[in-house]
Amino acid sequence: MLKLVGLSALMTTTGCNMEETINHLKESCPDCKVMVGGAVLNESYAESIGADFYGRDAKESVNIANKFLK
């Protein structure tokens, strides 16, 4: 079964916790992929914190999820 977790950060204080959350997810569920997005994020930051996918908006996130989960 494919697993995908989506995390969203709308404020800079939320974004700071994402890397730790991603690390915990990957430790406890190594086959789970993580997608991030939100107003304060960009693709470079998503890569730097270990996210597997970056969705710049809700529509793109849905498209990524649809492709991944097929």
C-alpha positions in Angstrom: 0.0 0.0 0.0 1.3 3.4 -1.0 1.6 6.0 1.9 1.7 9.7 1.5 1.6 12.3 4.2 0.9 16.0 3.5 2.2 18.8 5.7 1.3 22.4 5.3 3.0 25.5 6.8 1.2 28.8 6.7 3.5 30.6 9.2 7.3 30.5 9.6 6.9 29.1 13.1 5.2 26.0 11.6 7.9 25.5 8.9 10.6 25.2 11.5 9.1 22.0 12.8 8.7 20.3 9.5 12.2 18.8 9.2 11.8 17.2 12.6 8.4 15.8 11.7 9.7 14.5 8.4 12.7 12.8 10.1 10.3 11.1 12.6 8.0 9.9 9.9 10.8 8.4 7.8 12.2 6.7 10.9 8.9 5.2 11.9 7.5 4.5 8.5 10.4 4.3 5.9 8.1 3.5 3.0 6.0 6.7 3.6 6.5 9.6 1.3 6.1 13.2 2.5 4.7 16.2 0.5 5.0 19.7 1.9 3.5 23.0 0.9 2.2 26.3 2.3 2.6 30.0 2.0 6.1 30.1 3.6 7.7 27.3 1.7 9.4 26.9 -1.6 10.8 24.0 -3.5 14.4 24.5 -2.3 13.3 24.5 1.3 11.2 21.4 0.7 14.3 19.6 -0.7 16.5 20.8 2.2 14.2 19.4 4.9 13.9 16.0 3.1 10.4 16.2 1.7 9.7 13.9 -1.3 7.3 16.3 -3.0 6.5 20.0 -2.9 3.1 21.4 -3.8 3.1 25.1 -4.5 -0.7 25.2 -4.0 -3.7 23.0 -3.2 -4.3 22.1 -6.9 -0.8 21.0 -7.5 -0.7 19.0 -4.3 -3.8 17.1 -5.4 -2.2 16.5 -8.8 0.9 15.1 -7.1 -1.1 12.9 -4.8 -3.1 11.6 -7.7 0.0 10.6 -9.7 1.7 9.1 -6.7 -1.3 7.1 -5.5 -2.2 5.5 -8.9 
